[in-house]
Amino acid sequence: MNRLTAHLKNTFYISPKLTATLTAQGSLRGQSAPGTLPQRKNHAQGVFERDFDINPFSYALGTSRTLSPYNPDGTLSFYRNNWAPFNILHEYAHNKMEIDVVDFKLQAEADYKLREDLAVKALVSARQAHTSTSHRVASQSNLLAAMRANETPEVARENIYLVRDKDRPNQLPQVGVPQGGLLNQNEAALHSWLARIAVDYDKSFGQHDVKGFCLCRSSPCAAHIHAFQWLRHPV
């Protein structure tokens, strides 16, 4: 993961009664991660499930230590999982995600004292964030091999990742992705603004303190999500 973060802040003392603060925040992040499919909820058991989960932590917890990723001669060792040959290192190389995040925020604050016990405070901020997620699944991955596993009629009938024709229930399930890879692309953008003006009252009467605070704010927000999926023909 590569990440760059900056935070700049400066306070200007314009007069004894007026101060202003400017803040700028920015973050850039580029990350590679194992390919992940959306999770779904199992209402019968009350848990969340995910197909083809190759998260390193989940894999380490749920995999037997006897399943070595290497053969004695140093080559990759494959075993059957999801109806197709599987090796965790091979899958990491052919099923991965690229995540890019850009997030910027600008904020201005002003504090004006009308009296020693009464002040007016104003704040204006704007934020813009963009997240791009690219999930690339190569043709050699276990995910796509599982969607093509139909070497025998018995495997075809039991493989839940094949396509079934509801109008022909007696027909063997068919392969839905006969060749190529998959690309899932998601683009999410966020634009938000915040404007706030407040009045702060703080006065002491002997042993008693009286404090009051009232404000008015507006915080519009616009979010956009674009997602698409397409097949990549092998080169």
C-alpha positions as CSV (number, residue, x, y, z in Angstrom):
1,M,0.0,0.0,0.0
2,N,1.2,3.5,-0.9
3,R,-0.2,6.4,1.1
4,L,0.4,10.1,1.2
5,T,-1.3,12.3,3.8
6,A,-1.0,16.0,4.5
7,H,-2.6,18.2,7.2
8,L,-2.0,22.0,7.2
9,K,-3.6,24.3,9.7
10,N,-2.9,28.0,10.6
11,T,-4.6,30.4,12.9
12,F,-4.6,34.1,12.2
13,Y,-5.1,36.6,15.1
14,I,-6.5,39.5,13.1
15,S,-7.5,41.6,16.1
16,P,-8.1,41.1,19.8
17,K,-11.7,40.3,18.9
18,L,-11.3,38.4,15.6
19,T,-9.5,35.2,14.9
20,A,-9.6,33.0,11.8
21,T,-8.4,29.4,11.2
22,L,-7.7,27.8,7.8
23,T,-7.3,24.0,7.6
24,A,-6.4,21.8,4.6
25,Q,-6.4,18.1,4.6
26,G,-5.5,15.7,1.8
27,S,-5.0,12.0,1.4
28,L,-3.9,9.8,-1.5
29,R,-3.9,6.0,-1.2
30,G,-3.1,3.2,-3.7
31,Q,-3.5,-0.3,-2.5
32,S,-3.5,-3.9,-3.9
33,A,-5.6,-6.5,-2.2
34,P,-6.8,-10.0,-2.8
35,G,-9.9,-10.2,-4.9
36,T,-13.1,-10.0,-2.9
37,L,-16.8,-10.7,-3.9
38,P,-19.7,-8.9,-2.1
39,Q,-20.9,-10.7,1.0
40,R,-24.5,-11.9,1.4
41,K,-26.6,-12.6,4.5
42,N,-27.6,-16.1,5.4
43,H,-31.0,-15.5,7.0
44,A,-31.4,-19.1,8.1
45,Q,-28.2,-19.0,10.2
46,G,-28.1,-15.2,10.8
47,V,-24.5,-14.9,9.5
48,F,-22.8,-13.2,6.5
49,E,-21.2,-15.4,3.9
50,R,-18.8,-14.8,1.0
51,D,-17.9,-17.0,-2.0
52,F,-14.3,-17.4,-3.0
53,D,-13.0,-15.8,0.1
54,I,-9.2,-15.6,-0.2
55,N,-8.6,-13.0,2.6
56,P,-5.3,-14.0,4.1
57,F,-6.6,-13.9,7.7
58,S,-9.8,-16.0,6.8
59,Y,-7.7,-18.4,4.8
60,A,-5.2,-18.9,7.7
61,L,-8.0,-19.6,10.1
62,G,-10.1,-22.0,7.9
63,T,-7.4,-24.0,6.2
64,S,-5.7,-27.1,7.4
65,R,-1.9,-26.8,8.0
66,T,-1.4,-30.0,6.1
67,L,-2.3,-28.3,2.8
68,S,1.0,-26.9,1.9
69,P,1.1,-24.4,-1.0
70,Y,4.3,-26.0,-2.3
71,N,5.3,-29.5,-3.4
72,P,8.6,-31.0,-2.2
73,D,10.3,-30.0,-5.4
74,G,9.2,-26.3,-4.9
75,T,6.4,-26.2,-7.5
76,L,2.9,-25.0,-6.6
77,S,0.7,-27.6,-5.1
78,F,-3.0,-27.6,-6.1
79,Y,-6.0,-29.2,-4.4
80,R,-9.6,-29.2,-5.3
81,N,-11.7,-26.3,-4.0
82,N,-14.9,-24.9,-5.4
83,W,-15.0,-27.7,-8.0
84,A,-11.7,-26.6,-9.5
85,P,-7.9,-26.7,-8.8
86,F,-6.8,-24.2,-6.1
87,N,-3.6,-22.8,-4.8
88,I,-3.7,-19.7,-2.6
89,L,-0.5,-18.2,-4.1
90,H,-1.7,-18.8,-7.6
91,E,-5.0,-17.3,-6.8
92,Y,-3.4,-14.2,-5.3
93,A,-1.6,-13.7,-8.6
94,H,-4.7,-14.1,-10.8
95,N,-7.5,-12.7,-8.6
96,K,-6.8,-9.2,-7.2
97,M,-8.1,-5.8,-6.6
98,E,-6.6,-2.3,-7.2
99,I,-8.0,0.4,-4.9
100,D,-7.3,4.1,-5.4
101,V,-8.6,6.8,-3.0
102,V,-8.3,10.6,-3.2
103,D,-9.8,12.6,-0.4
104,F,-9.4,16.4,0.1
105,K,-11.0,18.8,2.6
106,L,-10.8,22.6,3.0
107,Q,-12.2,24.3,6.1
108,A,-12.3,28.0,7.3
109,E,-13.4,29.1,10.8
110,A,-13.9,32.6,12.2
111,D,-14.5,33.6,15.8
112,Y,-15.6,37.1,16.7
113,K,-16.1,38.3,20.2
114,L,-19.0,40.8,20.5
115,R,-18.4,41.1,24.3
116,E,-16.3,39.2,26.8
117,D,-19.2,36.8,27.4
118,L,-20.7,36.7,23.9
119,A,-19.0,35.4,20.7
120,V,-20.1,34.6,17.2
121,K,-18.5,31.6,15.5
122,A,-18.7,30.7,11.8
123,L,-17.5,27.6,9.9
124,V,-17.4,26.7,6.2
125,S,-15.9,23.5,4.9
126,A,-15.9,21.5,1.6
127,R,-14.9,17.9,1.0
128,Q,-14.4,15.9,-2.1
129,A,-13.5,12.2,-2.2
130,H,-13.2,9.7,-5.0
131,T,-12.7,5.9,-4.7
132,S,-11.9,3.6,-7.6
133,T,-12.0,-0.1,-7.1
134,S,-10.9,-2.5,-9.9
135,H,-11.4,-6.2,-9.4
136,R,-9.5,-8.2,-12.1
137,V,-10.1,-11.9,-12.3
138,A,-7.8,-13.7,-14.8
139,S,-9.0,-16.7,-16.8
140,Q,-6.6,-19.0,-14.9
141,S,-8.1,-18.2,-11.5
142,N,-10.0,-20.7,-9.3
143,L,-13.0,-18.4,-9.4
144,L,-13.5,-18.7,-13.2
145,A,-12.3,-22.3,-13.2
146,A,-15.2,-23.1,-10.8
147,M,-17.6,-21.5,-13.2
148,R,-16.4,-23.8,-16.0
149,A,-16.1,-27.1,-14.0
150,N,-18.3,-29.6,-15.8
151,E,-15.9,-32.4,-16.8
152,T,-18.5,-35.0,-15.8
153,P,-22.3,-35.0,-15.7
154,E,-22.2,-35.5,-11.9
155,V,-19.9,-32.5,-11.4
156,A,-22.2,-30.4,-13.7
157,R,-25.3,-31.3,-11.7
158,E,-23.7,-30.5,-8.4
159,N,-21.7,-27.4,-9.4
160,I,-23.7,-24.4,-8.1
161,Y,-21.7,-22.0,-10.2
162,L,-23.0,-23.2,-13.5
163,V,-26.0,-21.7,-15.3
164,R,-29.3,-23.6,-15.1
165,D,-32.2,-23.2,-17.5
166,K,-35.4,-23.0,-15.5
167,D,-37.4,-23.9,-18.6
168,R,-35.4,-27.1,-19.1
169,P,-35.0,-28.6,-15.6
170,N,-33.7,-31.9,-16.9
171,Q,-30.9,-30.3,-19.0
172,L,-27.4,-30.3,-17.5
173,P,-26.2,-26.9,-16.3
174,Q,-24.1,-25.0,-18.8
175,V,-21.0,-22.9,-18.5
176,G,-21.9,-19.2,-18.3
177,V,-18.3,-17.8,-18.9
178,P,-16.7,-20.1,-21.4
179,Q,-13.5,-18.0,-21.9
180,G,-11.8,-14.8,-20.9
181,G,-11.6,-13.1,-17.5
182,L,-13.7,-10.7,-15.5
183,L,-13.4,-7.0,-14.6
184,N,-15.5,-5.4,-12.0
185,Q,-15.1,-1.7,-11.8
186,N,-16.6,0.6,-9.2
187,E,-16.4,4.4,-9.0
188,A,-17.7,6.2,-6.0
189,A,-17.6,10.0,-5.6
190,L,-18.6,12.2,-2.7
191,H,-19.1,15.9,-2.6
192,S,-20.1,17.5,0.7
193,W,-20.4,21.0,2.1
194,L,-20.9,22.3,5.6
195,A,-21.9,25.9,6.6
196,R,-22.5,26.7,10.3
197,I,-23.0,29.9,12.3
198,A,-23.2,29.8,16.1
199,V,-23.6,32.1,19.0
200,D,-21.8,31.2,22.3
201,Y,-22.7,32.8,25.6
202,D,-20.6,32.2,28.7
203,K,-20.9,34.4,31.8
204,S,-20.2,33.9,35.5
205,F,-22.4,35.3,38.3
206,G,-20.4,34.7,41.5
207,Q,-20.4,31.0,42.1
208,H,-22.8,30.3,39.2
209,D,-21.9,29.9,35.5
210,V,-24.5,30.5,32.8
211,K,-23.7,29.0,29.4
212,G,-25.7,29.1,26.2
213,F,-25.1,27.9,22.7
214,C,-27.3,28.1,19.6
215,L,-26.4,27.4,16.0
216,C,-27.8,27.1,12.5
217,R,-26.2,24.8,10.0
218,S,-26.6,23.4,6.5
219,S,-24.8,20.3,5.2
220,P,-25.7,19.3,1.7
221,C,-24.1,16.1,0.3
222,A,-24.0,14.5,-3.1
223,A,-22.8,10.9,-3.6
224,H,-22.5,9.1,-6.9
225,I,-21.7,5.4,-7.5
226,H,-21.0,3.9,-10.9
227,A,-20.4,0.1,-11.3
228,F,-20.0,-2.1,-14.3
229,Q,-18.8,-5.6,-15.1
230,W,-17.5,-6.9,-18.4
231,L,-15.7,-9.9,-19.8
232,R,-12.2,-9.7,-21.0
233,H,-11.3,-11.9,-24.0
234,P,-8.0,-13.6,-23.6
235,V,-5.1,-12.1,-25.6
